[in-house]
């Protein structure tokens, strides 16, 4: 009976620790996603939309754009943003929240973005604000790539 009680107490202690380690892991993954978002935004700023969206895309990534158009695949996303229409456009964004899967290999982020472009006639900045939602997948090398944007 004493052994049963000892084992029961040990079991309760061990299972009581599990949520804390999961919470710690989720917090770490959230920090990774926020850093990835910042690195993504920085690359877009430095190298342009096509290169930024290409580098951070999973090979099977999908983006949804105007008129509910889906652009599927990393190469198609790069081609989409290589259109001259995007040369004078910039985008900034910041995640408001990050959610992490129980396994820690998937995450999603959402927040606000700002697209800025020059009006070709007036030369004035045109600003479009909105909300983004990105789904992230952990890669075999430990990096994070988006699978949906």
C-alpha positions in Angstrom: 0.0 0.0 0.0 2.9 2.4 0.8 4.4 1.8 -2.6 1.1 2.5 -4.3 0.8 5.8 -2.4 4.4 6.7 -3.3 3.8 5.9 -6.9 0.5 7.9 -6.9 2.2 10.9 -5.5 5.1 10.6 -8.0 2.6 10.3 -10.8 0.7 13.4 -9.7 4.0 15.4 -9.4 5.1 14.3 -12.9 1.8 15.0 -14.6 1.5 18.3 -12.7 4.7 19.5 -14.4 3.6 18.7 -17.9 1.5 21.9 -18.6 4.4 24.1 -17.4 6.8 22.6 -19.9 4.2 22.8 -22.7 3.6 26.5 -21.7 7.3 27.1 -21.7 7.7 25.5 -25.1 4.7 27.6 -26.5 6.2 30.8 -25.2 9.6 29.9 -26.8 7.8 29.2 -30.2 5.9 32.4 -29.9 9.2 34.3 -29.6 10.6 32.4 -32.6 7.5 33.4 -34.7 7.7 37.1 -33.7 11.4 37.0 -34.6 10.6 35.3 -37.9 7.9 37.9 -38.7 10.4 40.7 -38.0 13.1 39.0 -40.2 10.5 38.5 -42.9 9.5 42.1 -42.8 13.1 43.3 -42.9 13.9 41.1 -45.9 10.9 42.5 -47.8 12.0 46.0 -47.0 15.6 45.4 -48.1 15.2 43.0 -51.1 11.6 43.6 -52.2 8.3 41.8 -52.0 9.2 39.0 -54.5 12.4 38.0 -52.7 11.0 38.3 -49.2 7.8 36.3 -49.8 9.9 33.7 -51.7 12.5 33.2 -48.9 10.0 32.8 -46.1 7.6 30.6 -48.1 7.3 26.8 -47.6 7.6 25.1 -51.0 3.8 24.5 -51.0 2.8 27.9 -49.5 -0.4 29.5 -50.6 -1.3 33.2 -50.5 -4.7 34.7 -50.9 -4.9 38.0 -52.7 -7.3 40.3 -54.4 -10.6 38.8 -55.6 -10.0 35.7 -53.5 -7.2 34.6 -55.9 -5.0 31.8 -54.6 -1.4 31.7 -55.6 0.0 28.3 -54.9 3.7 27.4 -54.5 6.8 29.2 -53.7 7.8 29.9 -57.3 4.4 31.2 -58.2 4.4 33.5 -55.2 7.8 34.9 -56.4 6.4 35.4 -59.9 3.3 37.1 -58.6 5.3 39.7 -56.6 7.8 40.1 -59.5 5.1 41.9 -61.4 6.3 45.5 -62.0 3.1 46.8 -60.3 4.8 45.8 -56.9 8.1 47.6 -57.5 7.0 50.8 -55.9 5.0 49.2 -53.1 6.1 48.6 -49.5 4.5 46.8 -46.7 5.0 46.8 -43.0 3.3 44.6 -40.4 3.3 43.5 -36.8 1.8 40.5 -35.2 -0.7 41.2 -32.5 -1.0 37.5 -31.4 0.7 34.2 -32.1 -1.0 30.8 -31.4 1.1 27.6 -31.3 0.0 24.0 -31.9 0.2 21.5 -29.1 3.1 19.7 -30.9 4.9 23.0 -31.3 5.5 22.5 -35.1 2.8 24.8 -36.4 1.8 28.3 -35.4 -0.4 31.1 -36.7 0.0 34.9 -36.3 -2.3 37.8 -37.0 -2.0 41.5 -36.8 -2.1 44.7 -38.8 -0.4 45.6 -42.0 0.1 48.8 -44.0 0.7 48.8 -47.7 2.1 52.0 -49.1 2.5 53.0 -52.8 3.0 56.1 -54.8 0.1 57.4 -56.9 1.5 57.5 -60.4 -0.3 60.8 -61.2 -0.1 62.9 -58.0 3.1 61.3 -56.6 1.4 61.1 -53.2 1.5 58.1 -51.0 -1.5 55.9 -51.0 -2.0 53.9 -47.9 -4.0 50.7 -47.4 -4.4 49.2 -44.0 -5.7 45.8 -43.1 -5.3 42.6 -41.1 -3.2 39.7 -41.9 -3.3 36.0 -40.9 -0.3 33.8 -41.5 0.1 30.1 -40.8 3.6 28.9 -40.0 5.2 25.4 -40.3 8.4 24.4 -38.6 10.9 23.1 -41.1 13.3 20.1 -40.7 16.2 22.6 -40.2 14.3 24.3 -37.3 13.4 27.4 -39.3 9.8 28.6 -39.8 8.2 29.1 -43.2 4.7 30.3 -43.9 2.3 27.9 -45.5 -0.6 30.3 -45.7 -0.7 34.1 -45.9 
